[in-house]
């Protein structure tokens, strides 16, 4: 069900993007690039703007509805939902403590100094 709604959501998104870009603005938008105003001659002078505004409005409503529906369906699928950051913080607190993160110092019992071997012992 979620996969189907996601496909519908993507298709509605594409229609919404295209309908917004095709609307003419002060600079004529992308609608002037395709056919040099053929869209306004096909649908009438004001017909193209009215049609694109209605398509944009309905695509926006469909986008909002699919967004809300997908959100409601996925929020109820499993018990308690936590963010990725919360999950990683909990995992880090379980596996490591600040003392285990510190480097160990070798030969700490000798005051940090290593003794050189005796000359008699080297031979």
C-alpha positions in Angstrom: 0.0 0.0 0.0 2.8 2.4 0.9 4.7 1.6 -2.3 1.5 2.3 -4.4 1.0 5.6 -2.6 4.6 6.5 -3.1 4.4 6.0 -6.8 1.2 8.1 -7.0 3.0 10.7 -4.9 5.9 10.9 -7.3 3.6 11.1 -10.3 1.6 13.9 -8.6 4.9 15.7 -7.8 6.0 15.6 -11.4 2.6 16.9 -12.6 2.8 19.7 -10.0 6.3 20.7 -11.1 5.4 20.7 -14.8 2.2 22.7 -14.2 4.0 25.3 -12.1 6.8 25.7 -14.7 4.4 25.9 -17.6 2.5 28.9 -16.1 3.5 32.1 -17.7 5.1 34.7 -15.5 6.2 38.2 -16.3 9.0 36.8 -18.4 6.6 34.3 -20.1 8.0 31.3 -18.1 8.6 28.0 -19.9 5.2 28.2 -21.6 6.7 30.7 -24.1 9.6 28.4 -24.9 7.4 25.6 -26.3 5.7 26.8 -29.4 6.0 30.5 -28.8 2.5 30.9 -27.4 0.8 28.1 -29.2 -0.7 27.0 -25.9 -2.6 30.3 -25.5 -3.9 30.0 -29.1 -5.1 26.5 -28.6 -6.9 27.2 -25.3 -7.7 30.8 -25.9 -6.1 33.9 -24.6 -6.9 33.3 -20.9 -7.8 29.6 -21.3 -4.2 28.3 -20.8 -3.7 30.3 -17.6 -7.0 29.2 -16.2 -6.4 25.5 -17.1 -2.9 25.5 -15.7 -4.1 27.2 -12.5 -6.7 24.5 -12.0 -4.2 21.7 -12.7 -1.8 23.3 -10.2 -4.4 23.6 -7.6 -5.7 20.0 -7.9 -2.1 18.6 -8.1 -1.3 20.6 -4.9 -4.3 19.2 -3.1 -3.4 15.6 -4.3 0.2 16.2 -3.2 -0.9 17.3 0.3 -3.3 14.4 0.7 -0.8 11.7 -0.4 1.8 13.3 1.9 -0.5 13.1 4.9 -1.8 9.6 4.0 1.8 8.2 3.6 2.7 9.9 6.9 -0.2 8.4 8.8 0.2 4.9 7.4 4.0 4.7 8.1 3.7 6.2 11.6 1.3 3.5 12.7 3.3 0.5 11.3 5.5 -0.2 14.3 5.4 0.6 18.0 7.6 3.4 19.2 9.3 5.3 16.6 12.6 7.0 17.4 14.9 9.1 15.3 18.2 7.8 14.0 20.1 10.1 16.3 18.3 8.8 19.4 19.0 5.2 18.3 22.7 5.9 17.7 23.0 7.7 21.1 21.5 4.8 22.9 23.8 2.3 21.1 26.8 4.4 22.0 25.8 4.7 25.7 25.3 0.9 25.9 28.6 -0.1 24.3 31.1 2.4 25.6 31.7 4.5 28.6 34.0 7.5 28.8 36.7 5.5 30.6 36.9 2.9 27.8 37.3 5.7 25.2 40.5 7.0 26.8 43.8 5.7 25.6 45.8 3.5 27.9 49.3 4.5 29.0 51.9 1.7 28.9 54.1 1.2 32.0 51.9 3.4 34.2 53.3 1.7 37.3 56.8 3.0 36.6 55.8 6.6 36.6 55.8 6.8 32.8 59.5 6.2 32.5 61.0 3.0 31.2 64.2 1.7 32.6 67.1 1.0 30.3 68.3 -2.6 30.5 71.5 -3.1 32.4 74.7 -3.4 30.4 75.5 -6.8 32.1 72.2 -8.2 31.0 72.7 -7.4 27.3 75.7 -9.6 26.9 
